[in-house]
Amino acid sequence: MQEPFETSTRDNRIVYVKAVDVSDLPTEVQGKIEGLEQLYAVHDSDGQQLALVADRKLAFVLARQNDYAPVPVH
């Protein structure tokens, strides 16, 4: 599952990648996800979610392809 990834014109190019439990997502999003218990969210420095993807590696690749510097959140 991939959502559009919008780029920002701001100078801050750091994004944060964190694991998200599917059960914590809105019901309408949960209904679109099959067979996964966890996804990975990419957030900007203001906390706005930019993308939600099925794989941690994909989240990092997606960020780098859009000229962001991904940082993991523990």
C-alpha positions as a Markdown table, in Angstrom:
| # | Residue | x | y | z |
|---|---|---|---|---|
| 1 | Met | 0.0 | 0.0 | 0.0 |
| 2 | Gln | 1.4 | 3.4 | -1.0 |
| 3 | Glu | 0.0 | 6.9 | -0.5 |
| 4 | Pro | 1.2 | 9.9 | -2.5 |
| 5 | Phe | 4.3 | 11.4 | -1.2 |
| 6 | Glu | 4.3 | 15.2 | -1.3 |
| 7 | Thr | 7.5 | 17.1 | -1.2 |
| 8 | Ser | 8.0 | 20.3 | 0.8 |
| 9 | Thr | 9.8 | 23.4 | -0.2 |
| 10 | Arg | 11.0 | 24.0 | 3.3 |
| 11 | Asp | 14.7 | 23.9 | 4.1 |
| 12 | Asn | 14.4 | 21.1 | 6.7 |
| 13 | Arg | 14.9 | 17.9 | 4.7 |
| 14 | Ile | 14.8 | 15.5 | 7.7 |
| 15 | Val | 11.9 | 13.0 | 8.0 |
| 16 | Tyr | 11.1 | 10.5 | 10.7 |
| 17 | Val | 10.3 | 6.9 | 10.1 |
| 18 | Lys | 8.3 | 5.1 | 12.8 |
| 19 | Ala | 6.4 | 1.8 | 13.1 |
| 20 | Val | 2.6 | 2.1 | 13.4 |
| 21 | Asp | 0.3 | -0.7 | 14.5 |
| 22 | Val | -2.5 | -1.2 | 12.0 |
| 23 | Ser | -4.9 | -1.4 | 15.0 |
| 24 | Asp | -4.0 | 2.2 | 15.9 |
| 25 | Leu | -5.0 | 3.5 | 12.5 |
| 26 | Pro | -8.5 | 4.9 | 11.6 |
| 27 | Thr | -11.1 | 2.3 | 10.7 |
| 28 | Glu | -11.3 | 3.3 | 7.0 |
| 29 | Val | -7.5 | 2.8 | 6.7 |
| 30 | Gln | -7.6 | -0.5 | 8.5 |
| 31 | Gly | -10.2 | -1.8 | 6.0 |
| 32 | Lys | -7.7 | -1.3 | 3.2 |
| 33 | Ile | -4.9 | -3.2 | 4.8 |
| 34 | Glu | -4.9 | -7.0 | 4.6 |
| 35 | Gly | -2.4 | -9.4 | 6.3 |
| 36 | Leu | -0.3 | -6.8 | 8.0 |
| 37 | Glu | -0.1 | -5.9 | 11.7 |
| 38 | Gln | 2.4 | -3.1 | 11.3 |
| 39 | Leu | 3.1 | -0.3 | 8.8 |
| 40 | Tyr | 5.7 | 2.4 | 8.6 |
| 41 | Ala | 4.9 | 6.1 | 8.6 |
| 42 | Val | 7.1 | 8.9 | 7.3 |
| 43 | His | 6.6 | 12.2 | 9.2 |
| 44 | Asp | 8.1 | 15.6 | 8.6 |
| 45 | Ser | 9.6 | 17.7 | 11.4 |
| 46 | Asp | 6.2 | 19.2 | 12.3 |
| 47 | Gly | 4.8 | 15.7 | 12.8 |
| 48 | Gln | 2.7 | 15.7 | 9.6 |
| 49 | Gln | 2.4 | 12.2 | 8.1 |
| 50 | Leu | 3.7 | 12.3 | 4.5 |
| 51 | Ala | 3.5 | 8.6 | 3.7 |
| 52 | Leu | 2.4 | 5.2 | 5.1 |
| 53 | Val | 4.0 | 2.1 | 3.6 |
| 54 | Ala | 4.1 | -1.6 | 4.3 |
| 55 | Asp | 7.9 | -2.0 | 4.7 |
| 56 | Arg | 10.6 | -0.2 | 6.8 |
| 57 | Lys | 13.1 | -0.4 | 4.0 |
| 58 | Leu | 10.6 | 1.1 | 1.5 |
| 59 | Ala | 10.0 | 4.0 | 3.9 |
| 60 | Phe | 13.7 | 4.9 | 3.9 |
| 61 | Val | 14.0 | 4.4 | 0.1 |
| 62 | Leu | 10.9 | 6.6 | -0.5 |
| 63 | Ala | 12.3 | 9.4 | 1.7 |
| 64 | Arg | 15.7 | 9.3 | 0.0 |
| 65 | Gln | 14.2 | 9.3 | -3.5 |
| 66 | Asn | 12.4 | 12.5 | -2.5 |
| 67 | Asp | 15.6 | 14.1 | -1.3 |
| 68 | Tyr | 14.8 | 13.7 | 2.4 |
| 69 | Ala | 17.2 | 12.4 | 5.1 |
| 70 | Pro | 15.3 | 9.7 | 7.0 |
| 71 | Val | 15.8 | 9.1 | 10.7 |
| 72 | Pro | 14.3 | 6.2 | 12.6 |
| 73 | Val | 12.1 | 6.9 | 15.6 |
| 74 | His | 12.3 | 4.3 | 18.4 |
